[in-house]
Amino acid sequence: MNHGKLIAVSGILLAVACAGAPGPAPVGTFVTGTGPTTSFAYGVPSPPTALYHIEDSLVVGVSMAGADFETTTMTLLTMNVVFAREPTGIGAIGSVVGFDVTSSNSLTGTRVADADDIDGPLAMILGRQGHLEVGAMPSLDSAVADLTPFPGIAFDIFPRLPGYPVGLGGRWTDTVTWSVADETSESATRTAFTYTIVGDTLVDGRTLLHIGVEGEVSMQMIEGVGDALADQRLTGTATGYILWDRVRSLPKFSEIHRELEGTNQVPGAGTVQMRIGGVVRVRGAG
């Protein structure tokens, strides 16, 4: 989810923690049978590059003082990632090669951002089971900094994996927490994921491992200075699936739907009701 729509994040650092091409998800043919257990982990692919297409559609609804309004944001991002072995894991450097954001609501009109507003790479260290350390993120021009998709995007691209063999129907759980902060705000997101092996699926002649995803999400954001602090808290769900490429040791496709509801305690405005809905799709080429 593009949490950057809710908070200005220019100059932020991402804590150690824990989007897809336009159009419908790929449709595969499931292979029946129990089959053997599967051990899988991230590795350096051959060739050591992957092109990711990310689509993030987001609707934020706000109810305050008897009035309702929505902000609709669509983000399209293409990023080339180069992988290399590092002493502490797998180094991954992402360079933006395409970027377009359109955000609109009835109060403020339409705002846009494109690749000319971006500077810098997405640099991270990826563990074999998907534990991430993000060292640098692209920054956006200050006028459109709140439209950034980058604070959570690494965790959308690289989901967590089990450290042991898993068979058909097998499950594993993991809790992913990440946070961002700048001079006037801080935000933390926590998701308790359950992953389930559904089975093999054939997509474009390639056998991929289908993994179901369910998550319980909680998010808090504090914004402002001094006594003028707004406190936003939301909870909800994240559901979808991942298609894992055993040959490349990387996800080939993922689709996650998120639905959250909560409140924002705003100084001078009281309690604002909020709801967030959207889907993030990530497609890897290669």
N, C-alpha and C positions, 0 to 999 in steps of 0.2 A: 504494500500500500504506500502511496505517496504521502507520507505524513508531513512532508515539507509544505503542503498546501496550508497547514494549520499553524505554522511557526516559521519565523524568519531564521535562516540557518547559515548565513554567510559567515565564513571563518570558523565553522564548527569542527570539532574532533569527534570521531566515532569511537565509542568504548569497545573493548574486547568483548565479543559475545559468542551471541549468535551474531523484462518484465516480459514478451512473446509477440510475435508478429501479428499484425491485424488479421482479423478473420477468425473463423471457427477453429476449435481444437482439432487435431488430426484424429481420424477414426481408424481403429485397428481391429483385427480379428483375434480374439483371445484363444490361446491354446489351452485345452483342458488337460487334466491330470495333475497329480501331486508333484511329481518331479523331485529332483534332489534339492538339498539346501543350497543357498547361494551366498558366497562371501563376496562383498564388493566394497570398494573404497576409491577415493579420488587418487588420480595419478597424473603424470605429465602425458598428455596425448601425443600421438604421432600422426601428422606434424603437430608441433607444440603451440597451436593457435586455435582459437574458436571465435566465430562471429555470433554475437548474441543480439537477437531482435526482441525488444521489450515493449509491451503495450500495457499501459496502466490507465484504466478508466475509473474515475472516482466521482461520487456524488456526496456532498456534505450538506445535510439539511439542518437548519437552525430555526428554533421557535422561541421568540422573545416578544414581550409586550403585546401579545395578541396577534403578532405577525409571523408568517412563515416565509422563508426563502431558501433557495438551494444554490450551491456553487457546483458547477459541473466542470471537471478538468479531464482532459485527455492528453496523455504523454506518450510519445513515440520515440524510442531511443534505439540506436544501433551502436554497438560497442565491440571493438576487436580486442580480445584478451590473449596475451602471450604468457605462456606458462614456462617455468623453469624450476629445477630442483634447488632447494635452499636447505641449510643445515637444520632449520626448525620446521620444515614442511615444504609446501609447494608455493613458490612465488607466482603471483598472477598480477599482471599490469594491464589495465583496461584503458583503451584510448577511444574516445567518442568519435564516431565517423558520421553520425546522423542524429539529429535531435530536434524535436518540435513539440511544444506545449501550447495548448489553448485552454484558457480558464475563463469562465463567464458566469455571472449571476445578474439578477435584475437590478441590484443596487449599484454595482461598480462597473457594469459593462463587461467587455471582453479584454483580456490581457493575453499576450503571447510572448514566447521566448524561443530562440533557436540556437543553432550551434555557434553563432557568433557571440553569444552571451556566456559561453563556457570557457574555462581555462583550467588546464591541469589534468592529470590522469587519476584513475581509481587504482590504488596500489594496496595489495593485501597479501597475507600469508594464510594459506589454506591447509588445514590438517587433513590427514587421511580419512577421518570420519566427518569432516566438514566444519570443524571448529575454526573460526575466523579471527584474524587480527587485521583490522583495517588501519593502514598507516597514513593514507592520504586520499582525499576525495576531490573531484572537480568542483570548482567554485563557480557560481553564477554571478553575473553583474548585480550589484546591490539593488538596482531598481526592480529586478525580477527574482531576487534570491529566494523568496518564499515559494517559488515554483520548482525548486530543485527536487529531483527524484532520488538523489544519491544517498541520503542517510541510511535507508534500509535496503537498497537495491542489491547489495552483495549477498544478503541473506535470502532474497528472493531467488537469486541465480543458483546458489549453492546450499541445498538443504542438508540437514544432518543425516548421517548413516549409522547403522549399527556396527559395533566392533566385533561381531560374531556371526557365524552362518545363520541364515534365516530361510525357512521353507515356505511353501505356498500357504497362505493364511497366517503366517507368523507376523508378530507385531513387535515394535520397539517404541520407546517413548524418549523424548528429550525436551528440555525447556530452554528456550532461546530468549536471551535478554540483551537488549542494546539500548544505548542512550545517546543523546546529542545535547549540546549546550552552547550558548553564545553569551554575549554580555548581558542580555535582558531576559533570557528564557532557558528552560531546560525541559527535556522530554525523555521519558523512559517507556519502552514497550516490552512486554513479557508475553510469550506464547508457549503454552504447554502443548506440544505436538504428540499425536499418536500416528505412527506410520504402519501400514498393513500391506504385505505382499499380496497382490491380487492375481498375478500370473503374467505369462509372456503375452505380448501383443505384437502383431506384424504391422508395421507402418512403412509404406513405400518400399516393401521388400526387405526391410531390416527388422530383426527381432529385438524388441525392447522390453525391459522389465517394468510392468505397471505397478506403481506404488500408490495406494490410497492415502490421503492426508486428512486428518481432523485436528483442529487446534482450538484451545480456549485462550482468548486474547484479553489482556488488560493493558491500558495505556493511561499515563498521567502526564500532563503538561502544566508547568508553572511559567507564567509570563508576566513581566512587569518589573518594577523596581519599588523599593521601600514598602509603604503600606498599600500601594496600588497593584496588588498581585491578583491575577486571574488564575483560578485553579480548575483545570479541565480533567475530567476522569470519565473513561469509557471502557466498556467491556463488551465482548461478543465472541464470534466464532470465525475460524478460517477453515475452509473445506475445499478439497480439490484432489489433484493427483499429480504425480511425477512419472515421466517415462525415462528410465535409466538405460544408457547405452553402455553395455558391458565392454564393447571393443574400445571405445574412447575413454572409458572410466569417467564419464561426465553425464549429467542430465541432458537429454535431448530435447525435452519439452516439459513444461509445467504450467498448470492453471490453478490458481488459488482465488476463491471467492471469499471476501471478508465482509462481515456485517457487524457493526458496533453501535451501541447506544449509550448515552450518558448525559452528563451535565457539565456546564462551565459556570463557575461562580465568578461573576464579573463585577468589580467595584463600580457602584453607581447604577448597575443594571439588574442586580439580583441574579437569580438562577436562570440560565439559558439552557433549554433542552437541545440536545444534539443527536444526530444519527449519521452514520457513515456507511456507505455501501460501495463496493467496487470489486473489480477483478483484475488480477495481474497475470499476464501470460508471458512466458519466457520461452523462446525458441532458439536452440543452438544449431548453427550450421557447421558442417564438417564431419 
